[in-house]
């Protein structure tokens, strides 16, 4: 009986550090941290885009007949400058020569 108890005790002591290491795996922590950071950035960019486009739609005039170089919606600010809003919420000003005709649907 003493022999079995000693064997069980030794196996228990050997398995304890393995269980501790599995919970503190640095690669898992880094992967999770990167995923959270990436997701937070994505949410932040989308929020900025929606806020900028909403503000532009309320305060500025939409150009009816023209679109941007990539087919973006063009807004006209109160200084008669043309711009479009990218997916990060930033304004990109364009000249009137860079505008394209809106495609007929």
N, C-alpha and C positions, 0 to 999 in steps of 0.2 A: 504494500500500500504506500509506503514511503517513496518507493521508486516512481510510482505513477504520479504522486503529488509533485515530486521534483521535476519530472518531465513536463507536466502541465504548467508549473511555475516558470520554467525556462521558456517554454513556447509563448506564454503570455507576455513575458518580458521582451521577447524578440519581436512580437507582433505590435507592441505598443508604439515604438518609434515609426513603424511603417504607416500606421493609422494617422499619426501626427503629421507626417510629411505629406500625405495625400491631401490633407485639408489646406495646407499652406503652399500649394504649388504656385510659384511666382509666374509661370507662363499663363496660367488661368486668370490670375489677377490682372496681368497686363492686357490680355485679350479682352477681358470684360471692361477694363478701363478705356481701352481704345474704342470699343463698340459704343460705350456710353458717350464718349467725346464726339464720335462721328455722328451719332444720332442727335445729340444736342446741337451740333453745328447745322445739321440738316433742318431741324425744327426752327432754329434761329433764322436761317436764310429764308425759309418759307414764310415765317411771320413777317420779316422785313419786306418781302415781295408783296404780300397781301396788303400790308399797311401802306406801302408806297403807291401801289396801284389804286387802292381805295381813295387815298388822299388826292391823287392825280385826277381820278374820275369826278371827285366832288369839286375841287378847286379850279382845275384847268379844263380846257375844251379839248374834246377828241376830234382829230382830223377825220373827216368823213370819207374822203376820196383817196387818201394815200396811206401806205404802210411803210415800215422801216425796211432796212436792207435785208433782214431775215424774215420779213412778214410780221413784224411786231406792230402792236397798236401804237400810234403816234399821238402824243399830247402836245398842246400848244400852251405855254405858260403866259403869264400876264405881260411879259416883255416880248411877245411874239417869237419866242424861240421854240424850235421843235425838239422833242426828246421822246425816248422810249425807256421803259423800266425793265431791267434784266431780272434773272431769277434770284439775285441776292438783294434786290430792292434798290439798286443804284440807278440813277438817271444817266442816260447816254444821250448827249445832245448831238443832233445831226443837222446838216445844212439842207436847205430846200432841194438842192440838186441831188442829194443822196436818196431822196424819197422815191418810192415806186408807186405806180398806180395800184389801187386795190383790185384784186381779182374779182371778176363777176361770178356770182354763185347762181 
